[in-house]
Amino acid sequence: MRAVNERMELPGGLVLRPWETTDAPAVQEAFAEPGMERQADAPVGSVSDAVLWIRRRQDQWGLGAAFGFAVADASGTALGGVAVSSLDHRHATGWISYWTGSVARGRGVATLGCRALADWCFTELDLFRLELGHRTNNPASCRVALASGFAAEGVQRQKLAYDGVRYDVETHARLATDPVR
Ligand SMILES: CC(C)(COP(=O)(O)OP(=O)(O)OC[C@H]1O[C@@H](n2cnc3c(N)ncnc32)[C@H](O)[C@@H]1OP(=O)(O)O)[C@@H](O)C(=O)NCCC(=O)NCCS
């Protein structure tokens, strides 16, 4: 894979950058919040689990399989994460995900991070179509998707199952040719 820009300055002093091992305490704290375990590919119950979580992001980055960024504040503290995965270079598509630590929510961190990641995917990875999905009972995630330029495309009925309950998922997508707002 060609070299890509790894660091972006965002409004409000925020920075999008790859995960670093020193982010482990912030990652562990974020994943300790109720509901956040659904965002992780393996339990993150301790700082050493968080180090392993970060190493997996770094390994995926090295393989070009997925690109996970921390959204950090001006002091370097990771407030949340955005990622593109499920890359399909034949069709130029990718899957976007995002989360924010509970203390940093409601300040535009996920929206700014998601917008910047989408731009990065179009320019650095030459992707054309970015997709994401959120449970229909997650209105904050829907707001982030719409504010980041991802149009709603439809509802997948009862797609996800957590603790014996099935959830509808609304899918969104943003195309490289969509007008920038
Ligand atoms: C969803 C999540 C990423 C939002 O992060 P954030 O940094 O707070 O997002 P932002 O501040 O950029 O935007 C949040 C938007 O949701 C809105 N919002 C927050 N809670 C809401 C609620 N209960 N109902 C409706 N809207 C809500 C905010 O008003 C804001 O919209 P606005 O900009 O139009 O006012 C965060 O809550 C999170 O990490 N949740 C757990 C993980 C998750 O659900 N990830 C997405 C999986 S699809």
The ligand as a Tripos MOL2 file, in Angstrom:
@<TRIPOS>MOLECULE
LIG
   48    50     1     0     0
SMALL
NO_CHARGES

@<TRIPOS>ATOM
      1 C1        -22.9960    7.7820   19.2940 C.3       1 LIG1
      2 C2        -21.7410    8.4970   19.7900 C.3       1 LIG1
      3 C3        -20.5540    8.0350   18.9530 C.3       1 LIG1
      4 C4        -21.9170   10.0130   19.6220 C.3       1 LIG1
      5 O1        -20.6790   10.6260   19.9670 O.3       1 LIG1
      6 P1        -20.5870   12.1970   20.2640 P.3       1 LIG1
      7 O2        -19.1510   12.5730   20.2690 O.co2     1 LIG1
      8 O3        -21.4050   12.5170   21.4620 O.co2     1 LIG1
      9 O4        -21.3030   12.7860   18.9850 O.3       1 LIG1
     10 P2        -21.5000   14.3060   18.5740 P.3       1 LIG1
     11 O5        -21.2910   15.2010   19.7460 O.co2     1 LIG1
     12 O6        -20.6560   14.5420   17.3540 O.co2     1 LIG1
     13 O7        -23.0220   14.3420   18.0820 O.3       1 LIG1
     14 C5        -23.9980   13.7480   18.8910 C.3       1 LIG1
     15 C6        -25.3590   14.1190   18.3290 C.3       1 LIG1
     16 O8        -26.3310   13.2480   18.8900 O.3       1 LIG1
     17 C7        -27.3060   14.0020   19.5340 C.3       1 LIG1
     18 N1        -27.7920   13.1760   20.6350 N.ar      1 LIG1
     19 C8        -27.1270   12.7800   21.7240 C.ar      1 LIG1
     20 N2        -27.9100   12.0080   22.4760 N.ar      1 LIG1
     21 C9        -29.1110   11.9290   21.8270 C.ar      1 LIG1
     22 C10       -30.3490   11.2990   22.0880 C.ar      1 LIG1
     23 N3        -30.5110   10.5360   23.1620 N.pl3     1 LIG1
     24 N4        -31.3390   11.4440   21.2000 N.ar      1 LIG1
     25 C11       -31.1800   12.1830   20.0700 C.ar      1 LIG1
     26 N5        -30.0310   12.8010   19.7670 N.ar      1 LIG1
     27 C12       -29.0150   12.6790   20.6500 C.ar      1 LIG1
     28 C13       -26.6230   15.2770   19.9360 C.3       1 LIG1
     29 O9        -27.5290   16.3330   20.1830 O.3       1 LIG1
     30 C14       -25.7800   15.5160   18.6850 C.3       1 LIG1
     31 O10       -26.5870   15.9610   17.6280 O.3       1 LIG1
     32 P3        -26.5630   17.4870   17.1410 P.3       1 LIG1
     33 O11       -25.1430   17.7650   16.7510 O.co2     1 LIG1
     34 O12       -27.5030   17.5250   15.9940 O.co2     1 LIG1
     35 O13       -26.9970   18.2910   18.3280 O.co2     1 LIG1
     36 C15       -21.4880    8.2100   21.3020 C.3       1 LIG1
     37 O14       -22.6620    8.4680   22.0170 O.3       1 LIG1
     38 C16       -21.0200    6.7940   21.5650 C.2       1 LIG1
     39 O15       -19.8420    6.5220   21.4800 O.2       1 LIG1
     40 N6        -21.9520    5.8980   21.9020 N.am      1 LIG1
     41 C17       -21.5850    4.5090   22.1840 C.3       1 LIG1
     42 C18       -21.0120    3.8140   20.9590 C.3       1 LIG1
     43 C19       -21.9150    3.9410   19.7530 C.2       1 LIG1
     44 O16       -23.1380    3.9180   19.8610 O.2       1 LIG1
     45 N7        -21.2760    4.0710   18.5850 N.am      1 LIG1
     46 C20       -21.9840    4.1040   17.3220 C.3       1 LIG1
     47 C21       -22.3580    2.7030   16.9530 C.3       1 LIG1
     48 S1        -23.3220    2.6860   15.4670 S.3       1 LIG1
@<TRIPOS>BOND
     1     1     2 1
     2     2     3 1
     3     2     4 1
     4     2    36 1
     5     4     5 1
     6     5     6 1
     7     6     7 2
     8     6     8 1
     9     6     9 1
    10     9    10 1
    11    10    11 2
    12    10    12 1
    13    10    13 1
    14    13    14 1
    15    14    15 1
    16    15    16 1
    17    15    30 1
    18    16    17 1
    19    17    18 1
    20    17    28 1
    21    18    19 ar
    22    18    27 ar
    23    19    20 ar
    24    20    21 ar
    25    21    22 ar
    26    21    27 ar
    27    22    23 1
    28    22    24 ar
    29    24    25 ar
    30    25    26 ar
    31    26    27 ar
    32    28    29 1
    33    28    30 1
    34    30    31 1
    35    31    32 1
    36    32    33 2
    37    32    34 1
    38    32    35 1
    39    36    37 1
    40    36    38 1
    41    38    39 2
    42    38    40 1
    43    40    41 1
    44    41    42 1
    45    42    43 1
    46    43    44 2
    47    43    45 1
    48    45    46 1
    49    46    47 1
    50    47    48 1
@<TRIPOS>SUBSTRUCTURE
     1 LIG1         1 GROUP 0 **** ****
